Amino acid sequence: MQSIDTEIAAKIRTDIIHGVYAKGTRLSEAGLCEAHQVSRTPVRLALRLLEREGVIRRGGGRGYIIQSPTSADIKQAVQVRGHLESLAARLMAQAPDRHARLPDMAAAIDTIERAVDEGRLDVDVIRRMHSANRTFHQMMLQGCGNAYVGFTCRQISHLPMLSVGSMVFERSVQDTKEQLERGLFRLRLGNAQHRVIYDAIAAGDAVRAEGMMREHANTMIEYIETFEKRDGTLTVADLVAYAATGDGALED
């Protein structure tokens, strides 16, 4: 169960990311209290949380100013997360107790492989792949032996494409057979990288694990750049539309 202030922060954050508030818009505690039908205390706590996340900043006087993230901000955050996960892969490969989490990682790889082999990308398949992908990445963060790696990842997890195990899909992935095949091929490639990372960690090959994890993470930046070239001006709301949600649906 989320606290009231966390729920309010989530609602405001979602509005900011989807462009409900324009960059530079001033938020007032009174207005938010009225909009969400709550007292000032949870609103103040929610605004402080959002300020720490960097999506709002204090105004010159009273209130806060919207500081909407851009696609460039997302790319920079993805780059940071990629380095953190690469570090996690290297550290896990060096950890003496790494074998405890390997079965879960192997099961996640097998789940994604079976889902891709079904040859479709409906809500059910995407839900299963998203869950398995999240497990694979979570096991690596938990198994690296450095709690600050996971902690730092969580600080940027509120941004689109930055939560653990985020997956990206073409909005038109199910429109034609060609687009479906392209989407399935990309998923097979990503899962093949998972298997290489898994094998390297199991073998204790820290250099191989780190290198492949970095390559795996960089594909997210490549996708964003592809969307930028094709769509022209790319907003954060557009990036949300390319991401799979936690329930397996495509946001669009």
N, C-alpha and C positions, 0 to 999 in steps of 0.2 A: 504494500500500500504506500503510495506516495503521500508526502505531507502536502498541505494546501499550498504552501509557498512554492514547492517543487512543481506542482501541477500548474500553477499560474505561470511560473517561469517557462514551462514547456509550451504553454499556449502562446505566450508572447514571442518566444523564440521561433515557433512555427510560423507565426504571422510575419515576423521579420524576414525569415528565410524565403517565404513565399511572396514577399514583396507587398504585403498589405500596408506596411509602413514604408514610406519613402526614406531614403538615407537623409539624415539631417532633421527628421521629424522629432519634435520634443514630446516626451512622455511625461505625464504628471501623475503623481500618486493618487490624487483625487479622482482623476478621470479613470484610472485603472480600477480603483475601488468600486466605482459606480458600474463600470463595464463588467466586472467579475463578481459583483455583489459580495465583497468581502471587506474586512476591516483593513486599516493601514498596515498593521504589523506583517501579515503574510505578503502584502505587496512590496513592502520595503525589503523583506528578505529575498523575494524573487528578483527584484531589481539589482540587489547586491550580487546575487549569483550570476546574473546576466552580465553585469559589469566585469566580473572576474573572467567570464568567458570571452569578453571583448566585443560582444555584439551591441552593447550600448556604452556610453561614457557620460560622465557627469557634465551637465551644462554649465554655462557661466554663472547662472543664478541657481534657482531651484529646479529640480527635475533632471531628466536624463535625455541624451540625444541618441537617436538611432545611428548605429555605425554598421550598416549592412555589409556582410562579407561579400566579396566578389569572386568570380571564377578564378582569378589570379590568387586570391587568398586560399581558396580550396586547393589549388595545385601546390602551393607552398606547404600547406598542412599535410597533404598526401605525401609530399617528399619527406617531411619530418617523420611521419608515421612509418614510411618505408625504411628509413634508417633505423628506427626503433625496433621494427620487426626483424630487420636483418641482424641487429645486435642480439635480439632474443634468440634467433636461430643459432647464432654462433655460440652463445652462452649455454643454450640447451644441449648442443652437441658436446660441450665440455663438461656437462653436469653428470656426476656419477649416478644419480637417480633418474636419469632421463627415460629409462625403459618403462617406468611406471605409467607414463602418459602416452607412450607409443601405440598401445592397442586402440585407444580412442581416436588417435590421429589416423591410423590405418582404416578404422571403421568409417571415418568421415570420408576418406578418399574413395572407398568402395561404394559408399552411398551416392556420392556425386557421380561416379562412373555409371552405376546402374540407372540413375535418373537421366543422364545424358543419353544412354543407350535406348531409352524409351522413345527418343526421337520427337519429343514434343516439349513445349515450354509454356504449359498452362500454369494456373495458380498453384495447383497441388505440387507439381514438379519443382517449381521455383521455391516453394516453401521448404521442401525437403533439402534442396541444394543449399539454400541460404542457411538453414539450421546446421547442416553438416560443415559448411564452410566456416561458420562462426565457431564451431567446436574445434576445428583444425587450428585456427588462429589463436583461440583462447588457450588451448593446451600448450602452445608454444610460449605464449606470454606467461602462463602460470609455471611452466617448467624451466624457465630460463634462470631461476634462482635470484633474480634481481627485481624486487617489488617496485622499484622506481620506474622500470620500463613500462609496466602495465599502468602504473599511476599516471605517468606522463601521457600515455595514449588516451586515457580517459578524459584528460583535460581538453582534448579537441574532438572527442567522440560525438559532440552535439552537432557538428557540421555534416552536411551531406557527403556521403561516400567515406566517412571517417570512423564509423562505428566498427567494432570488431567483426570481421568477416563480411564486410560490405561487398555486394555484387552489383555489377552494372549491366544493363541490358539496353539494346536498341528499342526505342519506343515502338518501332514498326516490326519488331522481331518476328511476329506471328502473321504478318500481312501476306508474305509470299513464301514459297518453298525455298527460294534462293536465300532470302533473309534468315529463315529458320536454320538452314544448313550452315550459314555463316556464323550465326549465334552459337550453334551446337559445337562447331569446330573450335571457336574461341574458348568455350567451356572445357572441351577436351584438352586443349593446350594448357589452360590454367591448372587443370587437375593433374596433368602430366608433370607440371612444375611442382605441384604438391608432393608427388611421389618421389621426385628427385630430392626435394628438401627432406622428406621423411627418411629416405635411405641414407642421406648424408648424416642426419642427426643420429640415426640408429648405429651407424658405423663410427661415430665420433669424429667425423670429418668436418671440423668447424669452418674451415675456409670454403669448402663446397657448399655447406648449408647457408652460410652468410651470402655468398655470391648469388646463388639461385634465388634466395629470398629477396634480394635486392632487385633482381631481374623481374621477379614475380610482382613486386610492389610497383615497379616502374610502369607496368602495363596500364595501371589506373591513370597515370599522367598522360600516357599515349592516347588513351581513349578520350580524355578531356580535350586534348589538343585536336583530335580528329573531329570531335563535335564542334569545336570552335571554328575549324576550317570550313565545315559543312554548313553550320547554322549562322555564321557571322557573329553577331553580338550574342554571347552566351551568358545568361543570367544564372544565379544560384538556383532559382526556381526551376530552370531548365535542367540543371544537374540533378535536382531532386527527382525530376521526371524520368531520368535515366537509371535511377537506383531502385533496387528491390527493397520493399519495406519488410519489417519484421514478420508480417503475416504472410509474406510470399507474394503479395500483389505488386504490380507495377504501378508506380505513382504516375498519373498522367492527367 
